[in-house]
Amino acid sequence: MILSSRYHHRRQLRVAASLVVVLAGLSGIARAAEFDEKVKAPLMRDAGTLRVQVQSFAARFTALQTAGPEQLITNRALAGERFDLAWQIQQAIDVRRPLGDLSELGFVSRGDGSYSIDLNAFPQWDRVDQKLPEILPQLNWGAFAQQLGIRGMAAAETAQLKAYIDTHDARAARNARTLPISLSFSKLVRKYDKINRPVPDATVLSYVYQRERAASEATREWTAGLFDAVDAHGARILRSALSEGVSSSIWAPSDQAAGIADILATVRQPDFEQRATVQANGATP
């Protein structure tokens, strides 16, 4: 067993606020999108509509997975749909809106406002693209490569994987996408402050949504590149090795009001942009 763990999914706005200045890597910032106040975070309309959306997504995921199990990594549109659905569900959990019975679609109520998911049975909710950039660089590569070899991966393919991990910084790629969003949002907050208008909670949520979606797309691209680093045979072995073990997730409510307050306090710091940019260059402000 190579990877066996329990993952807790908690989209904590308070954590988002603390991470907003922990940025690294400026490559690609010129091409990255800034915060767009017109782009609203998707919210659940009602439990019935959400159920239909999740059922439709699950059916298409299953069909595409039959053709290729890497679809949630290589299929940008499908990954984006999954992100938006997960966002809606998490926001509903945060404000404790009833989701209805979604157990047959993976979400099992724990009776306290949180939900558990068996990711082995419902792989469409497994964020492999988030886990791999965090896990692979920290593995004992010698032992991991040996296990891949036992499964049939050639030494040359293992070397290609290691070279990709060593030369592609997922965190830098992710933060290169999110830094322009954070900086432009801080400018918008200053505009609101200048005219003595409160920043709407919905605008802050849209900021978090846009930043997290951009980060998600960056890690998806990194993971897609990882699988492209080897041929189809090597990719199958890697996927097989990484899918072993029992994996589950818990989605629990976060303190949304406190998280919004923390984000605004962070971006209102007078040296926020300077600190963010300096840290993006890898230095200590």
N, C-alpha and C positions, 0 to 999 in steps of 0.2 A: 504494500500500500504506500503510495507516494504522497498523496494529499488527502488528508481526512480531517475535517474541521467543521466547526459550527459557526456560521456567520450571522451576525446581528445587524439587521438593516434598520438604522435609525437616522433619518434625515434630520439632524439637529441643526436648527438655524443658529443656535449658540455656537456650535462647533464651526459653522460656516463663517461666523464673524471672527473667530480666533484664527482661522486659516487664511483670511482674506489678504493678510500682509506677508504670509509665508509663501513667497513666490520665487521661482527660479527659472532662468532661461528666457532670453528675449528673442530667440530665433523665430522668424515667421510672424512677429507682431505686426509688421506693416500690412500683412495680408489678413490679419485676424479682425473679426467684427467687433465693434464697440457695442455698448449697451443701447438697445432700441426701446424707448419708452412705449412705442406703439405695439410691441410684441408682448402679449399678455400670457401669463402662466396658465396652462389649461387646468380647469377645475371640474370636478364631477358635477354633472347636471342632476342626476338622480340615480338611485341604485339600479333601476331597471335598465337605463341606458348604458351604465357602466358594465353591467353584466353582459349585454349584447356585444359591446366593444371587446371585452376580454374574451368572450367565446369566439368571436371572429378572428381575433389575433391568435388565439391558441390553435384554431383549426388551420390557419395559414402557416403557422410555425411548424405544426406537425407535418404538413404536406411538404414544406421546403426542407425540413430536417431529413425526410426520407431520401430526398435527392442529394443532400449534403449536410452533415451535422454541424458544419461550421457556419450555417446561414446567419445566425445572430451576430457573427463577427464580420462576415464579408458583405452581408446585405445591409447597406446603410439605411435604407428606408424602413426595413423591419426593425432594426435596432432603435431607430428614432421613434417608431411607434411604441415599442416596448418601454422606452424611457418615458414617453408622455403618459402612457397608461399607469406606469409605476408612480409617476409624480402625482397623478390624480388620486390614486389610491392612498398614497402617503398623506397627502393634504387632507383627505377625508378622515383618515385616522387621527391626524393632528387636531382637527376640530371636532372629533368624535361624532361625525355623521354616520348613520347606520349604512353599512355596505350591503346588507342582505346576506343571504347564504351563498358564499363564493367557494365553499369547501371543495366542490367538484372541479373548480378551476385553480385549486392550490392553496387558498387562504382559509385557514382553520382558526376560528375565534378561540382565544385563550380565556375569555370571560372577563378580562380586565382592560379591554380597549385595544389590546395588541393581537397580532395574528402570527401564526407559525406557518412555514412553508417547507415541505419536503422537496428539496431541490433535485433529488434523484428522480422523483416521480414527476416533477414539474420543472424540467430544465430550462423552460423559457424564461424563468425568473432568476436564473443563476447568472450573476454578473461575472462571467469568466474574464471579460476584458478588464474588469477592475482588479480582480484577484491576481492574475498572472504578472502584471507589472510590479506588484508589490512582493509577490512570493518568489518568483524565479531568481531575481538578483541576489536574494538572501540564502538560496539553497547551497548546500554542500555540493558543488558542481561535480566533483569527482564521483561521489556516490550516486548522484542523479544520472550522470552520463553512463555509469555502469549499468544502472537499471534500464535505461533506454537501450543500451547495447544488448542486454539479455532479451529484450523484447524484439530485437531485430533491427534496430536503427544502426546504420553504418557510422563508423567513426568520423567520416567526412561530414555527414549530416549533423552529428552532434557538435562538431567544431563550428559548423555554420550557425547553429543555434546560439552557441556561446558567443560567437563574433557579433551576432545581431544584438544580443543583450548588452554586450560591452560597448557597443558603438551607438546605441539608440536609447536615449534617456527619456523614458516615458513621462517622468515628472516634469522635465523641462518642456517637453512638447505640450503637455497639458496646461502648464502655467503660461506658456506663450499664447495660448488661446484665451485664457481667463484674465490675464493682466489688463489688456485693453478694455475689457468689460468692466473691471473693477475701477479703473482710473476714470473712465467716462461716466460711470455711475456716481462717483464722488463729486464730479463737476456738476452733475445734475442736482445732487443734494445741496450743494452750495447755492445753486440758483434758487431753489425752493427757500432756503434760509434767508437769502438776500431780500426776498419779497415777503418774508414772514408768513410763509405758507407751510403747513405740515406736509411731510412727505407721506403720501398715501401708503397704507400697508400693502395694497395690491401692487404698487410700484416696486416696493422692496422684494416682494415675492417674485415678481417678474425678473428682478435682478438676479436673485438666487437661482431661479429656473434657467435663465439664459447662461449664467456662469457654469452651472452644473451640467447643462446639456452640451456646452462647448467642451468641457472637461471630458465628458463621456465619449464624445466623438473622437477626441484626441487619443484616448486610451483604446478605443475600438480600432482606430487606424494602426496604433502600435501593435496590437495583438494580431491584426490581419497581416501586418508585415512579418511578425514572428512566424506565423504559419507559412508564409510565402518564402521564408528563408530556406526551407527544405522542400523536397518534392512531395507529391501526394502520398507516397509510401511513408516517408518520415513524418508528415503531418498527421497521418492516421495513428501512428505509434504515439506521438506526443499527446494527441487528444485522448487516446485510450489511457495513457499513464496518468493524465491530469484529471480524469473523470472517476478514478477509483475512490472508494471510501464513502462514508455517510456524510452528506452535507445538508444542512438545514439553515433556515433564516428566520429571524423574528423581526417583524415590523411593529414598532411601538410608537405611541404618541410622543411628540416633542413639545416643548414649551414655546409655541410659536411667537407669542407676544414678547417674551423675554429675548428670543432670538432676533426679532426685528429691532428691538431697542439696542441690542449689542452691536448689530451691524451698523446702524446709524451712528452710534457713538464712535465706532472704529473709523468709519470713513470721514467723520467730522474732525478727526484729529488734524491739527494744522500742518503736520509734516507727513500726512498719510501718503500722498503721492510720491514724495521723496523717499520715504522708507520703503515703499513697495518697489520702486524702481531700483534702489540700491540693493535690496535683497534679491531682486530679479537678476542682478549681475553677480550674485553669489557672495556679496560682501556683507559686513555687519554695520548697520547704520549707527 
